[in-house]
Structure formats: structure tokens, C-alpha cells
């Protein structure tokens, strides 16, 4: 099921540039034209839900998540260059019957059009998952309670304030334990974002 979710997200990301190119820009506007004015600093709050670890242990559970994303650390007028300037995030994923975790790190946002964007995130995370020799059958053996979180997202700006973001995220505990092949959760879901 994780492979299916990865394929769906990959398909959405592959189709986004074609969809974005089909959207007309105003006359005389280049896709990478410098901004006419510096965008205001903006924070973003996101809340959402995700399917927990589809196809594996803890599958079928629902994760609820919340996240705060900062403005970019520097403002550049060229959209291409601005894509390399990260935003920072702080968030958590709550599962009432499975692995919960908190995370912080950097997010890189690339605007494909005014309405469509993609993101990549990387950071550190802590979880309360099961570790040790005895792990219940319905729970993941995460190996250890610290690791990294990687995420990829495809977003749509609904208007100047609201956005909808489809996200695939993975909590990695690679290298912390070789016992019983530990594996962190991978979640596929969506978040509603509000820029303020």
C-alpha cells in the first residue's frame, strides 16, 4: 500500500508541471519573471489528517497533524533562486492507537505557478513508538525513539490565505538498531494551510 501511495504522489507530482503549463499567465508575464514587489513575510499554520502506514503494521489508523511553517529566512526577487532558500517548520503527528511523533526541520517550496507548488522537507524527529525485544503484533518496531523525518508534498493555493497540501511523509530510524528490521511509519494524507 505504501508503494501505491508513493506511485499516486509521484503521478501527481509528474502531472503538476503539465497542468501548470496549461494554465495561462497574464500577457507579458514570464514564468520566472522577477516579482514586482517583495512578498510580505508570512507564517503558515497547517492542520490535517493522514492514513497511517498504509499496507503495514498500524495500517488503517488515522493520524492527525499540525504544523507551523516560518517565512523564508531571506527574500529573493527571483523565484528560481528563492526555491533554494528554506522555510523552517515545527509540527507533530498524533495517532491515538499507534506511533506519535514531533518534528522540526527545513522545507523547500518551489512555485510551479501562482496556484501550484511542490515541497520537500527534511528534519529531526522524536517518536513514542515501540522498541525493544517485545513489540505487539499491531505496532511498528521503530528501533529507537529518535530519527529523521522526510516529506514530499504537492500543494494548491485556494486563494491568498488558504492552501491544500497533499503530503507523503516518512519517519526514518535507519541505522539505530538492526534488531527485527526496525521501520518508522510512512503516512499519506492532506493538510489545510492558512497563511497569516
Secondary structure as GFF3:
##gff-version 3
##sequence-region A 1 196
A	DSSP	alpha_helix	2	22	.	.	.	ID=ss1
A	DSSP	beta_strand	44	52	.	.	.	ID=ss2
A	DSSP	beta_strand	62	69	.	.	.	ID=ss3
A	DSSP	alpha_helix	79	82	.	.	.	ID=ss4
A	DSSP	beta_strand	87	94	.	.	.	ID=ss5
A	DSSP	beta_strand	101	111	.	.	.	ID=ss6
A	DSSP	beta_strand	116	127	.	.	.	ID=ss7
A	DSSP	beta_strand	146	157	.	.	.	ID=ss8
A	DSSP	beta_strand	162	172	.	.	.	ID=ss9
A	DSSP	beta_strand	186	195	.	.	.	ID=ss10
###
